[in-house]
Amino acid sequence: MYKRYLDKVGIDAKIQKILGYKEDSNGYLALKRYNLNNEVIKDQTFEEEGLLIILSGKGEIKIDELKYSLERKDVFTDKAEAVYIPIKTTFEISTNNYFEAVLATTPCEIKKKVYCINKEDIESKIVGEREWEREVRIIQSPDSEGIKLIIGETINQPGKWSGFPPHKHDVLNENESILKEAYFFKVNPNNKGFGLQLFYNKKDMDVIYKVRNNDLVFFPEGYHPTVATPGTELYYLWIIAGPKKELKVTIDDNFAYLS
């Protein structure tokens, strides 16, 4: 079941398939990373809809006669921008500089209209308190129209926790949804720092990963808190997918008093 929690994502390829539908045994979510320098590339969606989220740089997205310019300084100091790409759609990315982005896709049967998410559309808020205070930016909420994915970003300051109190979403009942999730990490400073990603349940799962710049973590179940080490600012893009676009979670009862 857990054949691939962690995928070290290299930095050389222009288009990287970093999470797949079949080979990663989730069926609901796939991810690509674009790492471009002064070039033009074409790609396409198939029986899937996608959201292209810029991480840094500047580029233009062209879909038929529509053009959208995306620009972002970096993930720590600037909000994201994104473009929705419908099913069975060819799109072009061009950049005269550097452009890094992630395309998150999920199976879809209905062709919807292209739309763009601007910086001012993204809600940013401080969540938690004391040791588990963090910044959360909502790109696509459970209530938003458009893509069936739930997408956002979290930034942990040094020594701070997120995903806390620990929660899970792997059982279907009136209080919890079955959802798969992936995190794509950045750290600051990018060549020194790291974070720790924990996975556990009340049975036999107890796993800790050291996560560095450009690491990807996929998890189908379990509680999953995250912590930044001292001296490290930790960012992750989170993408959630499942049979239904709703976010209902169960809090670990050992930490329910912190809710």
C-alpha positions as CSV (number, residue, x, y, z in Angstrom):
1,M,0.0,0.0,0.0
2,Y,2.8,2.4,0.8
3,K,5.1,1.6,-2.1
4,R,6.1,5.3,-2.5
5,Y,5.7,7.8,0.2
6,L,8.6,9.9,-0.8
7,D,9.9,10.8,-4.3
8,K,13.2,12.7,-4.7
9,V,12.4,15.2,-7.5
10,G,15.4,16.1,-9.6
11,I,16.0,19.5,-11.0
12,D,17.2,18.8,-14.6
13,A,14.2,17.7,-16.6
14,K,12.0,20.3,-18.2
15,I,8.8,18.3,-17.6
16,Q,8.8,15.8,-14.7
17,K,6.0,13.4,-13.9
18,I,6.3,13.3,-10.1
19,L,3.1,11.5,-9.2
20,G,1.0,9.2,-11.4
21,Y,-2.6,7.8,-11.3
22,K,-1.9,4.1,-11.7
23,E,1.7,3.5,-10.6
24,D,1.1,5.3,-7.3
25,S,-2.1,3.4,-6.7
26,N,-4.4,6.3,-5.8
27,G,-6.4,6.9,-9.0
28,Y,-7.4,10.4,-8.0
29,L,-4.4,12.6,-8.4
30,A,-1.4,13.1,-10.7
31,L,1.3,15.8,-10.7
32,K,3.8,17.2,-13.1
33,R,6.5,19.8,-12.4
34,Y,7.7,22.3,-15.1
35,N,11.2,23.6,-14.8
36,L,11.9,25.9,-17.8
37,N,14.5,28.4,-18.8
38,N,14.0,30.7,-21.8
39,E,12.0,28.3,-23.9
40,V,8.6,27.3,-25.2
41,I,7.0,23.9,-24.5
42,K,3.6,22.3,-25.3
43,D,1.7,19.8,-23.2
44,Q,-1.8,18.5,-22.9
45,T,-4.4,17.0,-20.6
46,F,-6.3,13.8,-21.4
47,E,-9.3,12.5,-19.5
48,E,-8.4,14.9,-16.7
49,E,-8.7,18.5,-15.6
50,G,-5.8,20.4,-14.2
51,L,-4.6,23.5,-12.3
52,L,-1.2,24.9,-13.2
53,I,0.2,26.7,-10.1
54,I,3.3,28.9,-10.5
55,L,6.0,28.5,-7.8
56,S,8.5,31.0,-9.1
57,G,9.6,33.0,-12.2
58,K,7.5,34.4,-15.0
59,G,5.8,32.8,-18.0
60,E,2.8,32.9,-20.3
61,I,0.2,30.2,-20.6
62,K,-1.6,30.0,-24.0
63,I,-4.8,27.9,-24.5
64,D,-6.3,28.3,-27.9
65,E,-6.6,32.1,-28.2
66,L,-6.5,32.8,-24.5
67,K,-3.2,34.0,-22.9
68,Y,-2.4,34.4,-19.2
69,S,0.7,35.8,-17.7
70,L,1.9,34.3,-14.4
71,E,4.6,35.8,-12.3
72,R,5.9,35.0,-8.8
73,K,9.0,36.0,-6.9
74,D,9.1,32.9,-4.7
75,V,6.9,30.8,-2.6
76,F,7.9,32.3,0.7
77,T,7.3,36.0,0.0
78,D,4.7,36.0,-2.7
79,K,1.3,34.5,-3.4
80,A,0.6,32.0,-6.2
81,E,-1.2,32.5,-9.5
82,A,-2.8,29.6,-11.4
83,V,-4.6,28.7,-14.6
84,Y,-7.3,26.0,-14.9
85,I,-6.8,23.6,-17.8
86,P,-9.9,21.6,-19.0
87,I,-9.9,18.0,-20.2
88,K,-8.4,17.1,-23.6
89,T,-6.7,20.5,-23.9
90,T,-3.4,21.4,-25.5
91,F,-1.6,24.3,-23.8
92,E,1.7,26.2,-24.3
93,I,4.0,27.6,-21.7
94,S,6.6,30.2,-22.8
95,T,9.2,32.0,-20.8
96,N,12.0,34.4,-21.5
97,N,13.4,33.8,-18.1
98,Y,12.9,31.1,-15.5
99,F,9.5,29.4,-14.8
100,E,8.7,26.7,-12.3
101,A,5.2,25.4,-11.8
102,V,3.3,22.3,-10.7
103,L,0.3,20.9,-12.7
104,A,-2.1,19.0,-10.5
105,T,-4.7,16.9,-12.4
106,T,-7.6,14.7,-11.5
107,P,-9.9,12.5,-13.7
108,C,-12.9,14.4,-15.2
109,E,-15.6,13.8,-17.7
110,I,-17.0,17.3,-18.3
111,K,-15.2,20.1,-20.2
112,K,-15.3,23.3,-18.3
113,K,-14.2,26.9,-19.1
114,V,-10.6,28.0,-18.6
115,Y,-10.1,30.4,-15.7
116,C,-7.3,32.2,-14.0
117,I,-6.6,32.6,-10.3
118,N,-4.9,35.8,-9.4
119,K,-3.0,36.7,-6.3
120,E,-5.9,38.8,-4.9
121,D,-8.2,35.7,-5.2
122,I,-6.1,33.7,-2.8
123,E,-7.0,33.8,0.9
124,S,-4.1,34.0,3.3
125,K,-4.6,33.4,7.0
126,I,-2.7,32.5,10.2
127,V,-3.8,29.2,11.6
128,G,-3.1,27.6,15.0
129,E,-1.2,29.2,17.9
130,R,2.1,29.1,19.8
131,E,4.2,26.2,18.5
132,W,1.7,25.2,15.8
133,E,1.1,28.6,14.3
134,R,1.5,28.8,10.5
135,E,0.5,30.7,7.4
136,V,-2.1,28.9,5.1
137,R,-3.0,30.1,1.6
138,I,-6.2,28.7,0.0
139,I,-6.0,28.4,-3.7
140,Q,-9.0,26.1,-4.3
141,S,-11.2,25.6,-1.3
142,P,-13.6,22.7,-0.8
143,D,-16.5,25.1,-1.6
144,S,-14.9,26.7,-4.7
145,E,-16.3,26.0,-8.1
146,G,-14.0,24.6,-10.8
147,I,-11.6,21.8,-10.4
148,K,-12.5,18.9,-8.1
149,L,-9.2,19.2,-6.3
150,I,-8.6,21.0,-3.0
151,I,-5.4,23.0,-3.2
152,G,-3.4,25.3,-0.9
153,E,0.0,26.2,0.5
154,T,1.4,26.2,4.0
155,I,4.4,27.9,5.4
156,N,6.0,26.9,8.7
157,Q,8.4,29.3,10.4
158,P,11.5,27.7,12.0
159,G,10.6,25.2,14.7
160,K,6.9,25.5,14.0
161,W,4.4,22.6,13.4
162,S,1.6,22.4,10.9
163,G,-1.1,19.8,10.3
164,F,-1.6,20.2,14.0
165,P,-3.5,19.0,16.0
166,P,-2.8,15.9,13.9
167,H,-5.7,14.8,11.7
168,K,-6.5,12.2,9.1
169,H,-9.0,11.6,6.3
170,D,-9.0,7.9,5.3
171,V,-12.3,6.6,6.6
172,L,-15.8,7.3,5.1
173,N,-18.4,8.2,7.8
174,E,-20.5,11.2,8.6
175,N,-17.5,13.0,10.2
176,E,-14.7,12.0,7.9
177,S,-13.9,11.8,4.2
178,I,-11.7,9.5,2.2
179,L,-9.0,11.7,0.6
180,K,-5.6,11.2,-0.8
181,E,-3.0,14.0,-0.4
182,A,0.4,15.0,-1.7
183,Y,2.9,17.6,-0.5
184,F,5.6,19.3,-2.6
185,F,8.2,21.0,-0.4
186,K,10.5,24.0,-0.5
187,V,12.9,25.0,2.2
188,N,14.7,28.3,3.0
189,P,17.7,28.3,3.0
190,N,17.3,25.8,0.1
191,N,20.6,24.1,0.4
192,K,20.8,23.6,4.1
193,G,17.5,23.3,5.8
194,F,15.0,20.5,6.1
195,G,11.7,19.6,7.8
196,L,10.3,16.4,9.2
197,Q,7.1,14.7,7.9
198,L,5.4,12.3,10.2
199,F,2.9,9.6,9.4
200,Y,1.2,7.4,12.0
201,N,-2.0,5.7,12.9
202,K,-3.3,3.9,16.1
203,K,-2.2,0.5,14.8
204,D,1.1,-0.2,13.2
205,M,2.2,2.8,11.1
206,D,4.9,5.1,12.5
207,V,7.1,6.7,9.8
208,I,9.2,9.9,9.8
209,Y,10.8,11.4,6.6
210,K,13.4,14.1,6.4
211,V,12.1,16.5,3.7
212,R,14.3,18.9,1.8
213,N,13.9,21.3,-1.2
214,N,11.9,19.8,-4.1
215,D,10.8,16.6,-2.2
216,L,7.4,15.1,-2.8
217,V,5.4,13.1,-0.3
218,F,2.2,11.2,-1.1
219,F,0.1,9.6,1.6
220,P,-3.1,7.7,1.3
221,E,-3.9,7.4,5.0
222,G,-2.9,8.2,8.5
223,Y,-2.2,11.3,10.7
224,H,0.3,13.5,9.0
225,P,1.8,16.4,11.0
226,T,4.8,18.4,9.7
227,V,7.5,20.4,11.5
228,A,10.3,22.8,10.4
229,T,13.7,22.4,12.0
230,P,15.2,25.4,13.8
231,G,16.7,27.8,11.3
232,T,14.5,26.4,8.5
233,E,11.5,28.1,6.9
234,L,9.4,25.3,5.4
235,Y,6.9,25.6,2.6
236,Y,4.6,22.9,1.0
237,L,2.1,22.9,-1.7
238,W,-0.7,20.5,-0.8
239,I,-3.1,18.9,-3.2
240,I,-6.1,16.8,-1.9
241,A,-8.3,14.5,-4.1
242,G,-10.9,11.9,-3.5
243,P,-14.2,10.5,-4.6
244,K,-16.0,13.7,-3.4
245,K,-14.8,17.2,-3.0
246,E,-15.3,17.7,0.7
247,L,-12.9,18.0,3.6
248,K,-14.0,16.3,6.8
249,V,-11.2,15.1,9.1
250,T,-10.8,13.2,12.4
251,I,-8.5,14.8,15.0
252,D,-6.2,12.6,17.0
253,D,-8.0,12.5,20.3
254,N,-4.7,12.7,22.2
255,F,-4.5,16.3,20.9
256,A,-8.2,17.2,20.7
257,Y,-7.8,19.7,23.6
258,L,-5.7,21.9,21.3
259,S,-8.4,22.3,18.7
